[in-house]
Amino acid sequence: MWKQRLAITVRAFSTSARVEGKRSREPFDKRFPVTGKHGGPRRKGGSQTMEKFLAVHNVQPAGYIDKKKGRYTNVPEMIPDFVVPDLTGFELKPYVSYKASEIQQTKMTARDLFQATYAAELQKDINEGKVVIKDEEFVRLNTGKDDKR
């Protein structure tokens, strides 16, 4: 029984942080940036004033700092490009009711995908003589014109 008390006492009592000069980082950790959601009134050590003061939104940079040149280099590929379709006259709504009837559909196979995408165009090219079947493969014939496909 005295061994249990000794083990509890040893685990609960530690002076190493004070001896080495470290201070507690509660409620924040210095390795990560502190934002408004970290200093809210529901967090330990936070308040409404701190939340407003820390309401900074860190944005990911669109480049990097070049160590050889010693300056910031912008990379156009890192800038987000949002492709948004034009939805004028679009009648559907983004909400689907739970009362909607469930749709039963079989799994799509590779043959179904081919039939839905390329089959009609390939059949048209075969009928016009642009494509020939040779050794169980489709071979496109050169018509002399540059085909942009």
N, C-alpha and C positions, 0 to 999 in steps of 0.2 A: 504494500500500500504506500509506503514512503517513497518507493521508486516512481509511482504514478505522480505523486505530488511534485517530485523533483523534476520530472520530465515536463510537466505543465509549467512550472516556474521557469525552467530554462527556455522553453519555447516562447513564452509570453514576454520575457525581459531581454531586450537587446539594446546595447548602447553603441553599436558599431557605426550607425549613421551619424551620431553626434561626435564620435571620436574622429571620424574621417572628415568632418566639416561639411557633410551633406545636409541639406535641408529638405524637408518634405515638399514634394511637388504637388500636393493636393491643393486644389482640385484639378490642376492642369499639368500637362506633361510638356516640357520645353521642346521636345522633338517635333511636335506637330503644331501647326498654326491654330490659334484660338479664334473661333468665329462667334457670332451672336447666339447660336444655338447651344454653345458650351457654357455661356454665362447667364443663362436664363434663371428665373426665380425658383424653378423646380430643381435646379442642380445644386450640389453642395458648394457653398461659397458664392453663389450667384445672386443677382438681383435684377429688377426691372431696369434700373439705370445701367447696369453693366451690360445687359442684353442690347440696349440701344447703342451704347458706346462701342461695342464690339461688332455691330451689324455691318461687317465688311464682307463682300463676296469676292473670294479669290478666283481669278480667271486663269485657266490653263494658258500658258504662253504659246504663241503660234510660231515658235522658232527656238533657237538655242544660242548660248553664248559660246562663240568660237574662241578656244583657248590660244590658238596661234595668233589670231588677229587681235584678240582682247576686246572684242565688241560683239554686240548682239546681231545675229543673222536671222532674217525672216525667211520662213519656209512656206511658200504659197500652198503646198499640199496639206499643211497642218491647219489651215483656216477652214472651219466648217462651211460646207455648202449645202444648204437645204433645198431639195427639189420638191416643190409643192405643186400638185396638179391643180388646174383651174376647175373648181367645183360649181361654177355658175350653172344653174338649171338642174343640179343634181337632186333627185327626189328622195333618196334614201336617207335615213337618220342614223346616227352612230349608235343608238340604243337598240338592243334586241330584247324584247319582252320575254319573261320566263314562261308566259302562256303560249308562246309560239310553238307550233308543232315541230317535233324532232324530225330531221331529215335523215333517212337511211340511204347510205350510198356505199357501193362496194369500193374496195381499195383500188387505187389507180396503179396500173401496171405500166411497164415500159412501152408495151404495144399501144395501150390507150393514149399515152402521152404522145407517141409518134403519130397516131391517127389524128389527134386533135391539133397538132402543130404543123407537121411537114408532109403528111400523106397527100393532100390535095395538090400542093405545089409540085411535088415530085411526080405525081401521076400526069399533071399537065405538061411537065417538061419531057416525060417519056413519050407522050402522044405527039408532041411537036418535034421530036427527034433530037432534042438537046442533050438527053441523057440516055446511055445505053447500058444494059446489064451485061457485064462480062465477068466470067468466073465468079458468079454469085455476088458481085459487087457493082455498085452504081458508078459509072464513069461518065463525067461531064465532057461533052465534045466541045472543042474550041470552034466557035463560029466566026472567028476573025475579029469580033468586036469585044471590047473590054466589058465584061460582065461584072457589075459591082455587087457581088453577093458574098 
